[in-house]
Structures are given as structure tokens and as C-alpha cells.
């Protein structure tokens, strides 16, 4: 099997580490070849706090994935999230030296490079620079300035910022586990790729990824990412509340949440009781499902309200910024019963659960199409797209300066839903800016050896 067609995504979460091996089949869908999962030790709220334990957990997940896929894993694309991630809006411009030439990819790269030089708080670094819309010589709301004439190129940017040390620690763990880092992606972007359709991104949608330690938010409108946020609460705090509220151990609290948990207390009758075995000869505990739901409900409402505040901060209540497609819930926490109804009740927005099965081959088993694996599926998809793009850019070398030309148009194959003229160019242009950052970061890690 040709190694070049295969990509491996590594999702380093707070509760689990997932290594997923995939490739693109002849129909353009992703085929999962193998999956490895291990309990995540040494990660707290998306941030590594014990290097040794994290390395061991990564190695175990990789070994499992190698066993199930029969492929030796050498390089991975890693997702980053965690409570240290924040985002901001920024506007910047460049004055072009020759306004008689049309604007090309280099001009946009120069503008993005300028944003990368923004001074951040100590210890922070810019991870993603995502152009929103452009202005050419004062003409506003331009989605794609390439090919236009103009002297002054201006743009609004969505800038994602993270703690350098936290990102370096993840890189160090991956390298110490004997793996090459082929790329880094923001986890909300990976999850969005896996569960959202192009129509939803155009109409306006908020993706809420409820993980073990954090809840990630990504807002799309007009096909472009508009806002990202990481809320430092996830499924773990719900488990912690059940543990404290019912005076039981964490393992039992987690099982209770998964088997009997509901976000809507009204669904349970007072006489529905579950019995928990006592510790070391002690009497069993009886817990009413109504009480269990009340504990879960209180914490889930808090998480949803924080997310909804971020959606309002983006400007959802303005007519122009309205999110017509509503909310998509994904991640392990999205499996909680009646969560969809509660989110609709609090926000008043249409809600659905996001399963990463739209881009997967038809014969994928039901486990891998669970919301739990949305990030891992998205990471593998991103990696396969990057490889396909690198192959396309490498091919037209003999044509000289056409290296930049064919790539945007070629991208039709990787984005079958993009019907407008400019949408195929989007995926091609933006990751290249990020790829350069990832490349610099990999060089830094190599030098730090």
C-alpha cells in the first residue's frame, strides 16, 4: 500500500488520546484503516501537565492504531486546543509597489505575514491568521481579490492566539513518542471539517465541540470562519459534580453519566432509582435518576450559557450576522441524552448532533461515526487535503511560474460542495499561510533537540 496516500490524525484530549489512520478512496471519501485509543494521562483542560504520562498514552494509542491498521506510523497531524487558546479580530493593509499588476497570492501572503508580526502578550504566539474579507482601494466586501487591480490591499482577519509553551509541550511529547509532526491544526477547525456541510458554513452555523476538559466553539458565516473560542469546561466537570453530589467515586460517576445521564430533569420520574455498589463491604447507595439529572442539568446549562455568550459576542443577534443553520453539537459530550432539546430551549436556535459520517466511506463501522471521533476524522481529512495540495503544487513545476496558478482551480476535487467561483480557492490559499507557520514550528522543535 502506498504510504503517500495515508494520513494519521492524533487527537490529544483531556480524557482520551485517539490515533486514527485513514486514506482517500476512489470515490473521494475517507476510509478509516485503523484506530487506536488510550486513556489520556497527563493532560488537563487540553494542556499537557505531565510530559512522561502523555508520551506513554500517545505511544499506546499509536501501537493500537498500528495493530488494527497493519501500517507502521511515522508521522502524524496533531490537533491543538486547550484553555490557552483565544482569538481576536484585526484589520491590516499593505500598499503595493506596482498597482498596474494584478493582485496575486504573494500579495495576500505578504499581508498575512504582516499580521503574524503583531506583538502579542508575553508567551503567546499567533497560530492561525484567517482572512475574512478584503478591501481594494476602498472597495469593500471583496471575498477574493486575486486578479484585481489596486494599490492598497486591506483585510479583516480572524487571528487565533495560543501559549507558545503549551504548543511546544505537545510537539515535544509527539517527538519523544518517536513520531514526526507533519502538521498542526486547531481542533475546532478539524471538527468543523468533519461534521459541517458547505451549505451550513455558507448559511451561518455555530459548531460546539464538547470534549472532556474543554468546549470548543467555531462560528462560520458565508463559508468563512468568523469566531473561535475555547471554554475551559467539558464533560469532566459534569462527572466531578456527580461524584461530589452523590458521594461516589469518579469511575462510578462517569458510568452513571453515560448510562443514565440526562440533561433534562423532567424526563425522569421520582421512583426511578439506580443502585451503586458500596465500597469494601459497605451498603449499596441508591440514587434517584431525577437527582442525577438535576446535577447534570445545572452544569450543562452553565456550559451552554457561556457558549451562547460567545455566539452573542460574535454578533448573532444582528440581522446580517444571523446564524441561519443554528448550532451543531459534536464531541463526546454531545452524546448526553436530551442535550439537543436543552440547547434549543436556552438559545432558541435550531440544533442537531454532528456525526462525522458525511465524509466517511459507506462501510465505516458505527463506532467511528460517533461524535466522539469528530476531531480525529477532521485531522485525518485535513492531512489528506494538505498532501493532495502539496502533490498538485509539485506537479506543475516544469511550467515555471504556474506553480501557484493551477492549485486554486484544482481544488474542485477536494471540495465538491463549493459551487461558487471563489469557494474552491479558499481552502487552497489559507492553509498555505498556516503550513508555513507549522513548518517554522517543526524547525524550532528540531533545533531544540
TORKOL-4160 file (C-alpha; in steps of 0.2 Angstrom, whole numbers, padded with zeros to 4 digits, m for minus):
449
<pt num="1" X="0000" Y="0000" Z="0000"/>
<pt num="2" X="0007" Y="0017" Z="m0005"/>
<pt num="3" X="0012" Y="0027" Z="0011"/>
<pt num="4" X="0009" Y="0043" Z="0002"/>
<pt num="5" X="m0010" Y="0041" Z="0002"/>
<pt num="6" X="m0011" Y="0038" Z="0020"/>
<pt num="7" X="m0013" Y="0051" Z="0034"/>
<pt num="8" X="m0013" Y="0049" Z="0053"/>
<pt num="9" X="m0023" Y="0061" Z="0065"/>
<pt num="10" X="m0018" Y="0062" Z="0083"/>
<pt num="11" X="m0031" Y="0070" Z="0094"/>
<pt num="12" X="m0023" Y="0073" Z="0111"/>
<pt num="13" X="m0038" Y="0076" Z="0123"/>
<pt num="14" X="m0041" Y="0078" Z="0141"/>
<pt num="15" X="m0050" Y="0061" Z="0143"/>
<pt num="16" X="m0043" Y="0051" Z="0129"/>
<pt num="17" X="m0030" Y="0051" Z="0115"/>
<pt num="18" X="m0035" Y="0045" Z="0098"/>
<pt num="19" X="m0024" Y="0040" Z="0084"/>
<pt num="20" X="m0034" Y="0037" Z="0068"/>
<pt num="21" X="m0026" Y="0030" Z="0051"/>
<pt num="22" X="m0036" Y="0035" Z="0035"/>
<pt num="23" X="m0034" Y="0036" Z="0016"/>
<pt num="24" X="m0045" Y="0043" Z="0002"/>
<pt num="25" X="m0054" Y="0030" Z="m0008"/>
<pt num="26" X="m0058" Y="0031" Z="m0026"/>
<pt num="27" X="m0074" Y="0040" Z="m0023"/>
<pt num="28" X="m0066" Y="0054" Z="m0014"/>
<pt num="29" X="m0072" Y="0048" Z="0003"/>
<pt num="30" X="m0061" Y="0044" Z="0018"/>
<pt num="31" X="m0058" Y="0026" Z="0023"/>
<pt num="32" X="m0053" Y="0023" Z="0041"/>
<pt num="33" X="m0040" Y="0009" Z="0041"/>
<pt num="34" X="m0037" Y="0008" Z="0059"/>
<pt num="35" X="m0040" Y="0017" Z="0076"/>
<pt num="36" X="m0031" Y="0017" Z="0092"/>
<pt num="37" X="m0037" Y="0024" Z="0109"/>
<pt num="38" X="m0029" Y="0026" Z="0126"/>
<pt num="39" X="m0034" Y="0035" Z="0142"/>
<pt num="40" X="m0026" Y="0052" Z="0142"/>
<pt num="41" X="m0015" Y="0054" Z="0157"/>
<pt num="42" X="m0005" Y="0070" Z="0160"/>
<pt num="43" X="m0017" Y="0082" Z="0150"/>
<pt num="44" X="m0028" Y="0094" Z="0160"/>
<pt num="45" X="m0041" Y="0105" Z="0151"/>
<pt num="46" X="m0032" Y="0102" Z="0134"/>
<pt num="47" X="m0015" Y="0107" Z="0141"/>
<pt num="48" X="m0001" Y="0095" Z="0144"/>
<pt num="49" X="0004" Y="0095" Z="0163"/>
<pt num="50" X="0014" Y="0078" Z="0163"/>
<pt num="51" X="0026" Y="0075" Z="0149"/>
<pt num="52" X="0030" Y="0057" Z="0153"/>
<pt num="53" X="0012" Y="0051" Z="0155"/>
<pt num="54" X="0007" Y="0060" Z="0139"/>
<pt num="55" X="0021" Y="0052" Z="0130"/>
<pt num="56" X="0016" Y="0034" Z="0136"/>
<pt num="57" X="m0003" Y="0037" Z="0132"/>
<pt num="58" X="0002" Y="0043" Z="0114"/>
<pt num="59" X="0013" Y="0028" Z="0112"/>
<pt num="60" X="m0001" Y="0016" Z="0117"/>
<pt num="61" X="m0014" Y="0024" Z="0106"/>
<pt num="62" X="m0001" Y="0023" Z="0091"/>
<pt num="63" X="0003" Y="0005" Z="0095"/>
<pt num="64" X="m0016" Y="0001" Z="0095"/>
<pt num="65" X="m0018" Y="0010" Z="0078"/>
<pt num="66" X="m0003" Y="0001" Z="0070"/>
<pt num="67" X="m0010" Y="m0016" Z="0076"/>
<pt num="68" X="m0028" Y="m0013" Z="0069"/>
<pt num="69" X="m0022" Y="m0005" Z="0053"/>
<pt num="70" X="m0006" Y="m0015" Z="0049"/>
<pt num="71" X="0003" Y="0000" Z="0045"/>
<pt num="72" X="0019" Y="0007" Z="0053"/>
<pt num="73" X="0015" Y="0025" Z="0059"/>
<pt num="74" X="0029" Y="0038" Z="0056"/>
<pt num="75" X="0021" Y="0055" Z="0056"/>
<pt num="76" X="0005" Y="0062" Z="0062"/>
<pt num="77" X="m0005" Y="0078" Z="0061"/>
<pt num="78" X="m0009" Y="0085" Z="0079"/>
<pt num="79" X="m0024" Y="0095" Z="0085"/>
<pt num="80" X="m0022" Y="0109" Z="0097"/>
<pt num="81" X="m0035" Y="0116" Z="0109"/>
<pt num="82" X="m0035" Y="0120" Z="0127"/>
<pt num="83" X="m0039" Y="0134" Z="0138"/>
<pt num="84" X="m0025" Y="0145" Z="0132"/>
<pt num="85" X="m0032" Y="0147" Z="0115"/>
<pt num="86" X="m0040" Y="0164" Z="0112"/>
<pt num="87" X="m0045" Y="0174" Z="0096"/>
<pt num="88" X="m0046" Y="0192" Z="0091"/>
<pt num="89" X="m0051" Y="0202" Z="0076"/>
<pt num="90" X="m0038" Y="0213" Z="0067"/>
<pt num="91" X="m0038" Y="0224" Z="0052"/>
<pt num="92" X="m0022" Y="0227" Z="0042"/>
<pt num="93" X="m0016" Y="0234" Z="0025"/>
<pt num="94" X="m0002" Y="0234" Z="0013"/>
<pt num="95" X="0002" Y="0247" Z="m0001"/>
<pt num="96" X="0008" Y="0238" Z="m0017"/>
<pt num="97" X="0023" Y="0244" Z="m0026"/>
<pt num="98" X="0016" Y="0242" Z="m0043"/>
<pt num="99" X="m0003" Y="0245" Z="m0045"/>
<pt num="100" X="m0003" Y="0241" Z="m0063"/>
<pt num="101" X="0000" Y="0222" Z="m0060"/>
<pt num="102" X="m0015" Y="0212" Z="m0054"/>
<pt num="103" X="m0016" Y="0206" Z="m0035"/>
<pt num="104" X="m0009" Y="0188" Z="m0033"/>
<pt num="105" X="m0006" Y="0175" Z="m0020"/>
<pt num="106" X="0010" Y="0183" Z="m0015"/>
<pt num="107" X="0001" Y="0200" Z="m0010"/>
<pt num="108" X="m0011" Y="0190" Z="0001"/>
<pt num="109" X="0004" Y="0181" Z="0009"/>
<pt num="110" X="0013" Y="0197" Z="0012"/>
<pt num="111" X="m0002" Y="0204" Z="0020"/>
<pt num="112" X="m0004" Y="0189" Z="0031"/>
<pt num="113" X="0014" Y="0189" Z="0036"/>
<pt num="114" X="0012" Y="0207" Z="0042"/>
<pt num="115" X="m0002" Y="0201" Z="0054"/>
<pt num="116" X="0010" Y="0187" Z="0060"/>
<pt num="117" X="0021" Y="0201" Z="0066"/>
<pt num="118" X="0008" Y="0208" Z="0078"/>
<pt num="119" X="0015" Y="0210" Z="0096"/>
<pt num="120" X="0006" Y="0198" Z="0107"/>
<pt num="121" X="0006" Y="0196" Z="0126"/>
<pt num="122" X="0022" Y="0188" Z="0134"/>
<pt num="123" X="0022" Y="0169" Z="0130"/>
<pt num="124" X="0009" Y="0170" Z="0116"/>
<pt num="125" X="0011" Y="0166" Z="0098"/>
<pt num="126" X="m0001" Y="0168" Z="0083"/>
<pt num="127" X="m0007" Y="0151" Z="0077"/>
<pt num="128" X="m0019" Y="0155" Z="0063"/>
<pt num="129" X="m0022" Y="0170" Z="0053"/>
<pt num="130" X="m0038" Y="0169" Z="0044"/>
<pt num="131" X="m0043" Y="0182" Z="0031"/>
<pt num="132" X="m0062" Y="0187" Z="0032"/>
<pt num="133" X="m0065" Y="0199" Z="0018"/>
<pt num="134" X="m0054" Y="0211" Z="0008"/>
<pt num="135" X="m0054" Y="0229" Z="0003"/>
<pt num="136" X="m0045" Y="0235" Z="m0013"/>
<pt num="137" X="m0043" Y="0254" Z="m0014"/>
<pt num="138" X="m0058" Y="0257" Z="m0003"/>
<pt num="139" X="m0069" Y="0245" Z="m0012"/>
<pt num="140" X="m0076" Y="0234" Z="0002"/>
<pt num="141" X="m0083" Y="0217" Z="0005"/>
<pt num="142" X="m0072" Y="0208" Z="m0008"/>
<pt num="143" X="m0071" Y="0189" Z="m0005"/>
<pt num="144" X="m0057" Y="0185" Z="m0017"/>
<pt num="145" X="m0046" Y="0200" Z="m0023"/>
<pt num="146" X="m0034" Y="0189" Z="m0033"/>
<pt num="147" X="m0034" Y="0195" Z="m0051"/>
<pt num="148" X="m0040" Y="0213" Z="m0047"/>
<pt num="149" X="m0030" Y="0229" Z="m0050"/>
<pt num="150" X="m0027" Y="0240" Z="m0035"/>
<pt num="151" X="m0013" Y="0249" Z="m0025"/>
<pt num="152" X="m0019" Y="0247" Z="m0007"/>
<pt num="153" X="m0025" Y="0230" Z="m0001"/>
<pt num="154" X="m0034" Y="0229" Z="0015"/>
<pt num="155" X="m0041" Y="0215" Z="0025"/>
<pt num="156" X="m0051" Y="0210" Z="0041"/>
<pt num="157" X="m0043" Y="0195" Z="0050"/>
<pt num="158" X="m0048" Y="0182" Z="0062"/>
<pt num="159" X="m0032" Y="0179" Z="0072"/>
<pt num="160" X="m0031" Y="0164" Z="0084"/>
<pt num="161" X="m0018" Y="0165" Z="0098"/>
<pt num="162" X="m0011" Y="0152" Z="0109"/>
<pt num="163" X="0003" Y="0149" Z="0123"/>
<pt num="164" X="0019" Y="0145" Z="0115"/>
<pt num="165" X="0025" Y="0134" Z="0129"/>
<pt num="166" X="0009" Y="0123" Z="0129"/>
<pt num="167" X="0011" Y="0121" Z="0110"/>
<pt num="168" X="0029" Y="0117" Z="0112"/>
<pt num="169" X="0025" Y="0104" Z="0125"/>
<pt num="170" X="0013" Y="0095" Z="0113"/>
<pt num="171" X="0026" Y="0095" Z="0100"/>
<pt num="172" X="0039" Y="0088" Z="0112"/>
<pt num="173" X="0028" Y="0074" Z="0118"/>
<pt num="174" X="0024" Y="0069" Z="0099"/>
<pt num="175" X="0043" Y="0069" Z="0095"/>
<pt num="176" X="0048" Y="0060" Z="0111"/>
<pt num="177" X="0035" Y="0046" Z="0106"/>
<pt num="178" X="0046" Y="0043" Z="0091"/>
<pt num="179" X="0034" Y="0052" Z="0078"/>
<pt num="180" X="0037" Y="0066" Z="0066"/>
<pt num="181" X="0025" Y="0080" Z="0067"/>
<pt num="182" X="0018" Y="0083" Z="0049"/>
<pt num="183" X="0006" Y="0097" Z="0054"/>
<pt num="184" X="m0004" Y="0106" Z="0067"/>
<pt num="185" X="m0022" Y="0111" Z="0066"/>
<pt num="186" X="m0034" Y="0120" Z="0078"/>
<pt num="187" X="m0046" Y="0107" Z="0084"/>
<pt num="188" X="m0062" Y="0117" Z="0082"/>
<pt num="189" X="m0057" Y="0119" Z="0063"/>
<pt num="190" X="m0054" Y="0100" Z="0062"/>
<pt num="191" X="m0070" Y="0095" Z="0070"/>
<pt num="192" X="m0079" Y="0108" Z="0058"/>
<pt num="193" X="m0072" Y="0100" Z="0043"/>
<pt num="194" X="m0078" Y="0083" Z="0049"/>
<pt num="195" X="m0096" Y="0087" Z="0053"/>
<pt num="196" X="m0102" Y="0103" Z="0044"/>
<pt num="197" X="m0108" Y="0104" Z="0026"/>
<pt num="198" X="m0103" Y="0118" Z="0015"/>
<pt num="199" X="m0121" Y="0124" Z="0014"/>
<pt num="200" X="m0121" Y="0126" Z="0033"/>
<pt num="201" X="m0105" Y="0136" Z="0033"/>
<pt num="202" X="m0112" Y="0147" Z="0020"/>
<pt num="203" X="m0129" Y="0150" Z="0029"/>
<pt num="204" X="m0120" Y="0153" Z="0046"/>
<pt num="205" X="m0118" Y="0140" Z="0059"/>
<pt num="206" X="m0110" Y="0138" Z="0077"/>
<pt num="207" X="m0101" Y="0121" Z="0080"/>
<pt num="208" X="m0100" Y="0117" Z="0098"/>
<pt num="209" X="m0087" Y="0103" Z="0102"/>
<pt num="210" X="m0090" Y="0097" Z="0120"/>
<pt num="211" X="m0074" Y="0087" Z="0125"/>
<pt num="212" X="m0068" Y="0080" Z="0141"/>
<pt num="213" X="m0059" Y="0095" Z="0148"/>
<pt num="214" X="m0064" Y="0110" Z="0136"/>
<pt num="215" X="m0079" Y="0115" Z="0125"/>
<pt num="216" X="m0073" Y="0122" Z="0108"/>
<pt num="217" X="m0083" Y="0134" Z="0098"/>
<pt num="218" X="m0081" Y="0138" Z="0079"/>
<pt num="219" X="m0093" Y="0150" Z="0070"/>
<pt num="220" X="m0094" Y="0150" Z="0051"/>
<pt num="221" X="m0104" Y="0163" Z="0040"/>
<pt num="222" X="m0103" Y="0165" Z="0021"/>
<pt num="223" X="m0091" Y="0150" Z="0020"/>
<pt num="224" X="m0078" Y="0158" Z="0031"/>
<pt num="225" X="m0073" Y="0155" Z="0049"/>
<pt num="226" X="m0079" Y="0171" Z="0059"/>
<pt num="227" X="m0076" Y="0167" Z="0078"/>
<pt num="228" X="m0067" Y="0154" Z="0088"/>
<pt num="229" X="m0067" Y="0151" Z="0107"/>
<pt num="230" X="m0062" Y="0138" Z="0120"/>
<pt num="231" X="m0072" Y="0137" Z="0136"/>
<pt num="232" X="m0062" Y="0128" Z="0150"/>
<pt num="233" X="m0077" Y="0117" Z="0155"/>
<pt num="234" X="m0082" Y="0100" Z="0147"/>
<pt num="235" X="m0088" Y="0083" Z="0152"/>
<pt num="236" X="m0076" Y="0081" Z="0166"/>
<pt num="237" X="m0084" Y="0094" Z="0177"/>
<pt num="238" X="m0101" Y="0086" Z="0175"/>
<pt num="239" X="m0093" Y="0069" Z="0181"/>
<pt num="240" X="m0085" Y="0079" Z="0195"/>
<pt num="241" X="m0102" Y="0086" Z="0200"/>
<pt num="242" X="m0110" Y="0069" Z="0200"/>
<pt num="243" X="m0095" Y="0062" Z="0211"/>
<pt num="244" X="m0097" Y="0076" Z="0224"/>
<pt num="245" X="m0116" Y="0077" Z="0223"/>
<pt num="246" X="m0119" Y="0058" Z="0225"/>
<pt num="247" X="m0104" Y="0055" Z="0236"/>
<pt num="248" X="m0097" Y="0041" Z="0224"/>
<pt num="249" X="m0080" Y="0038" Z="0216"/>
<pt num="250" X="m0076" Y="0045" Z="0199"/>
<pt num="251" X="m0077" Y="0029" Z="0189"/>
<pt num="252" X="m0095" Y="0026" Z="0195"/>
<pt num="253" X="m0100" Y="0044" Z="0192"/>
<pt num="254" X="m0093" Y="0043" Z="0174"/>
<pt num="255" X="m0103" Y="0026" Z="0171"/>
<pt num="256" X="m0119" Y="0034" Z="0179"/>
<pt num="257" X="m0117" Y="0049" Z="0167"/>
<pt num="258" X="m0115" Y="0038" Z="0152"/>
<pt num="259" X="m0129" Y="0025" Z="0155"/>
<pt num="260" X="m0142" Y="0035" Z="0164"/>
<pt num="261" X="m0137" Y="0054" Z="0162"/>
<pt num="262" X="m0150" Y="0066" Z="0155"/>
<pt num="263" X="m0149" Y="0085" Z="0153"/>
<pt num="264" X="m0167" Y="0087" Z="0156"/>
<pt num="265" X="m0173" Y="0083" Z="0174"/>
<pt num="266" X="m0192" Y="0082" Z="0169"/>
<pt num="267" X="m0189" Y="0066" Z="0159"/>
<pt num="268" X="m0186" Y="0056" Z="0175"/>
<pt num="269" X="m0200" Y="0050" Z="0187"/>
<pt num="270" X="m0196" Y="0051" Z="0206"/>
<pt num="271" X="m0197" Y="0032" Z="0208"/>
<pt num="272" X="m0183" Y="0029" Z="0195"/>
<pt num="273" X="m0168" Y="0023" Z="0206"/>
<pt num="274" X="m0151" Y="0016" Z="0202"/>
<pt num="275" X="m0141" Y="0006" Z="0215"/>
<pt num="276" X="m0122" Y="0009" Z="0216"/>
<pt num="277" X="m0112" Y="m0005" Z="0225"/>
<pt num="278" X="m0104" Y="0001" Z="0241"/>
<pt num="279" X="m0085" Y="0002" Z="0244"/>
<pt num="280" X="m0077" Y="m0013" Z="0253"/>
<pt num="281" X="m0092" Y="m0021" Z="0261"/>
<pt num="282" X="m0102" Y="m0005" Z="0264"/>
<pt num="283" X="m0121" Y="m0004" Z="0260"/>
<pt num="284" X="m0125" Y="0000" Z="0242"/>
<pt num="285" X="m0131" Y="0018" Z="0238"/>
<pt num="286" X="m0147" Y="0022" Z="0230"/>
<pt num="287" X="m0148" Y="0037" Z="0219"/>
<pt num="288" X="m0164" Y="0044" Z="0210"/>
<pt num="289" X="m0162" Y="0047" Z="0192"/>
<pt num="290" X="m0171" Y="0064" Z="0194"/>
<pt num="291" X="m0157" Y="0070" Z="0206"/>
<pt num="292" X="m0144" Y="0064" Z="0194"/>
<pt num="293" X="m0152" Y="0074" Z="0180"/>
<pt num="294" X="m0153" Y="0089" Z="0191"/>
<pt num="295" X="m0135" Y="0089" Z="0194"/>
<pt num="296" X="m0131" Y="0086" Z="0176"/>
<pt num="297" X="m0143" Y="0100" Z="0171"/>
<pt num="298" X="m0136" Y="0113" Z="0182"/>
<pt num="299" X="m0118" Y="0111" Z="0175"/>
<pt num="300" X="m0124" Y="0109" Z="0156"/>
<pt num="301" X="m0134" Y="0125" Z="0157"/>
<pt num="302" X="m0118" Y="0134" Z="0164"/>
<pt num="303" X="m0108" Y="0127" Z="0149"/>
<pt num="304" X="m0121" Y="0132" Z="0136"/>
<pt num="305" X="m0124" Y="0149" Z="0143"/>
<pt num="306" X="m0105" Y="0153" Z="0142"/>
<pt num="307" X="m0105" Y="0146" Z="0124"/>
<pt num="308" X="m0121" Y="0157" Z="0120"/>
<pt num="309" X="m0112" Y="0172" Z="0127"/>
<pt num="310" X="m0098" Y="0169" Z="0114"/>
<pt num="311" X="m0111" Y="0167" Z="0100"/>
<pt num="312" X="m0119" Y="0184" Z="0105"/>
<pt num="313" X="m0102" Y="0192" Z="0106"/>
<pt num="314" X="m0099" Y="0187" Z="0088"/>
<pt num="315" X="m0115" Y="0197" Z="0084"/>
<pt num="316" X="m0128" Y="0183" Z="0080"/>
<pt num="317" X="m0142" Y="0195" Z="0085"/>
<pt num="318" X="m0138" Y="0207" Z="0071"/>
<pt num="319" X="m0148" Y="0203" Z="0055"/>
<pt num="320" X="m0133" Y="0202" Z="0044"/>
<pt num="321" X="m0123" Y="0190" Z="0055"/>
<pt num="322" X="m0138" Y="0179" Z="0059"/>
<pt num="323" X="m0133" Y="0160" Z="0060"/>
<pt num="324" X="m0147" Y="0153" Z="0049"/>
<pt num="325" X="m0141" Y="0135" Z="0051"/>
<pt num="326" X="m0141" Y="0136" Z="0070"/>
<pt num="327" X="m0130" Y="0125" Z="0081"/>
<pt num="328" X="m0121" Y="0109" Z="0078"/>
<pt num="329" X="m0116" Y="0099" Z="0093"/>
<pt num="330" X="m0102" Y="0086" Z="0092"/>
<pt num="331" X="m0088" Y="0078" Z="0103"/>
<pt num="332" X="m0091" Y="0065" Z="0117"/>
<pt num="333" X="m0102" Y="0077" Z="0127"/>
<pt num="334" X="m0114" Y="0078" Z="0113"/>
<pt num="335" X="m0120" Y="0060" Z="0117"/>
<pt num="336" X="m0128" Y="0066" Z="0133"/>
<pt num="337" X="m0147" Y="0062" Z="0132"/>
<pt num="338" X="m0159" Y="0077" Z="0129"/>
<pt num="339" X="m0144" Y="0089" Z="0126"/>
<pt num="340" X="m0151" Y="0094" Z="0109"/>
<pt num="341" X="m0168" Y="0099" Z="0117"/>
<pt num="342" X="m0159" Y="0109" Z="0131"/>
<pt num="343" X="m0148" Y="0119" Z="0119"/>
<pt num="344" X="m0163" Y="0123" Z="0108"/>
<pt num="345" X="m0173" Y="0129" Z="0124"/>
<pt num="346" X="m0159" Y="0140" Z="0130"/>
<pt num="347" X="m0153" Y="0148" Z="0114"/>
<pt num="348" X="m0169" Y="0147" Z="0103"/>
<pt num="349" X="m0158" Y="0141" Z="0089"/>
<pt num="350" X="m0160" Y="0125" Z="0078"/>
<pt num="351" X="m0149" Y="0112" Z="0084"/>
<pt num="352" X="m0143" Y="0095" Z="0078"/>
<pt num="353" X="m0130" Y="0082" Z="0083"/>
<pt num="354" X="m0115" Y="0082" Z="0071"/>
<pt num="355" X="m0109" Y="0065" Z="0066"/>
<pt num="356" X="m0093" Y="0064" Z="0056"/>
<pt num="357" X="m0100" Y="0051" Z="0043"/>
<pt num="358" X="m0104" Y="0063" Z="0029"/>
<pt num="359" X="m0085" Y="0062" Z="0023"/>
<pt num="360" X="m0083" Y="0044" Z="0028"/>
<pt num="361" X="m0084" Y="0028" Z="0016"/>
<pt num="362" X="m0100" Y="0019" Z="0017"/>
<pt num="363" X="m0093" Y="0004" Z="0025"/>
<pt num="364" X="m0087" Y="0013" Z="0041"/>
<pt num="365" X="m0092" Y="0005" Z="0057"/>
<pt num="366" X="m0104" Y="0014" Z="0069"/>
<pt num="367" X="m0091" Y="0017" Z="0082"/>
<pt num="368" X="m0080" Y="0028" Z="0071"/>
<pt num="369" X="m0095" Y="0038" Z="0065"/>
<pt num="370" X="m0098" Y="0043" Z="0083"/>
<pt num="371" X="m0097" Y="0062" Z="0088"/>
<pt num="372" X="m0083" Y="0056" Z="0100"/>
<pt num="373" X="m0071" Y="0054" Z="0084"/>
<pt num="374" X="m0076" Y="0070" Z="0075"/>
<pt num="375" X="m0059" Y="0079" Z="0079"/>
<pt num="376" X="m0049" Y="0064" Z="0074"/>
<pt num="377" X="m0059" Y="0062" Z="0057"/>
<pt num="378" X="m0056" Y="0080" Z="0054"/>
<pt num="379" X="m0037" Y="0079" Z="0057"/>
<pt num="380" X="m0035" Y="0065" Z="0045"/>
<pt num="381" X="m0046" Y="0074" Z="0032"/>
<pt num="382" X="m0035" Y="0090" Z="0034"/>
<pt num="383" X="m0019" Y="0080" Z="0032"/>
<pt num="384" X="m0025" Y="0071" Z="0016"/>
<pt num="385" X="m0030" Y="0088" Z="0009"/>
<pt num="386" X="m0013" Y="0095" Z="0013"/>
<pt num="387" X="m0005" Y="0080" Z="0005"/>
<pt num="388" X="m0016" Y="0082" Z="m0011"/>
<pt num="389" X="m0012" Y="0100" Z="m0012"/>
<pt num="390" X="0007" Y="0098" Z="m0010"/>
<pt num="391" X="0006" Y="0085" Z="m0024"/>
<pt num="392" X="m0003" Y="0097" Z="m0035"/>
<pt num="393" X="0009" Y="0111" Z="m0032"/>
<pt num="394" X="0024" Y="0100" Z="m0035"/>
<pt num="395" X="0017" Y="0093" Z="m0052"/>
<pt num="396" X="0017" Y="0109" Z="m0062"/>
<pt num="397" X="0035" Y="0114" Z="m0058"/>
<pt num="398" X="0041" Y="0112" Z="m0076"/>
<pt num="399" X="0028" Y="0126" Z="m0081"/>
<pt num="400" X="0038" Y="0139" Z="m0072"/>
<pt num="401" X="0028" Y="0152" Z="m0063"/>
<pt num="402" X="0012" Y="0141" Z="m0065"/>
<pt num="403" X="0016" Y="0134" Z="m0048"/>
<pt num="404" X="0003" Y="0145" Z="m0040"/>
<pt num="405" X="m0009" Y="0145" Z="m0054"/>
<pt num="406" X="m0017" Y="0128" Z="m0055"/>
<pt num="407" X="m0019" Y="0125" Z="m0037"/>
<pt num="408" X="m0034" Y="0135" Z="m0033"/>
<pt num="409" X="m0044" Y="0129" Z="m0048"/>
<pt num="410" X="m0038" Y="0111" Z="m0045"/>
<pt num="411" X="m0046" Y="0111" Z="m0028"/>
<pt num="412" X="m0063" Y="0107" Z="m0035"/>
<pt num="413" X="m0059" Y="0089" Z="m0032"/>
<pt num="414" X="m0057" Y="0091" Z="m0014"/>
<pt num="415" X="m0072" Y="0102" Z="m0011"/>
<pt num="416" X="m0086" Y="0095" Z="m0021"/>
<pt num="417" X="m0099" Y="0106" Z="m0012"/>
<pt num="418" X="m0091" Y="0123" Z="m0016"/>
<pt num="419" X="m0101" Y="0129" Z="m0031"/>
<pt num="420" X="m0097" Y="0147" Z="m0031"/>
<pt num="421" X="m0082" Y="0153" Z="m0041"/>
<pt num="422" X="m0072" Y="0159" Z="m0026"/>
<pt num="423" X="m0075" Y="0145" Z="m0014"/>
<pt num="424" X="m0063" Y="0132" Z="m0021"/>
<pt num="425" X="m0049" Y="0145" Z="m0019"/>
<pt num="426" X="m0052" Y="0147" Z="m0001"/>
<pt num="427" X="m0045" Y="0130" Z="0005"/>
<pt num="428" X="m0030" Y="0131" Z="m0006"/>
<pt num="429" X="m0024" Y="0149" Z="0000"/>
<pt num="430" X="m0027" Y="0149" Z="0018"/>
<pt num="431" X="m0019" Y="0133" Z="0024"/>
<pt num="432" X="m0003" Y="0138" Z="0015"/>
<pt num="433" X="m0001" Y="0153" Z="0027"/>
<pt num="434" X="m0003" Y="0141" Z="0041"/>
<pt num="435" X="0008" Y="0127" Z="0034"/>
<pt num="436" X="0022" Y="0140" Z="0034"/>
<pt num="437" X="0019" Y="0143" Z="0052"/>
<pt num="438" X="0019" Y="0124" Z="0056"/>
<pt num="439" X="0035" Y="0122" Z="0046"/>
<pt num="440" X="0044" Y="0135" Z="0056"/>
<pt num="441" X="0037" Y="0127" Z="0072"/>
<pt num="442" X="0044" Y="0110" Z="0066"/>
<pt num="443" X="0061" Y="0118" Z="0063"/>
<pt num="444" X="0061" Y="0125" Z="0080"/>
<pt num="445" X="0057" Y="0108" Z="0088"/>
<pt num="446" X="0071" Y="0101" Z="0078"/>
<pt num="447" X="0083" Y="0114" Z="0084"/>
<pt num="448" X="0078" Y="0112" Z="0102"/>
<pt num="449" X="0084" Y="0094" Z="0102"/>
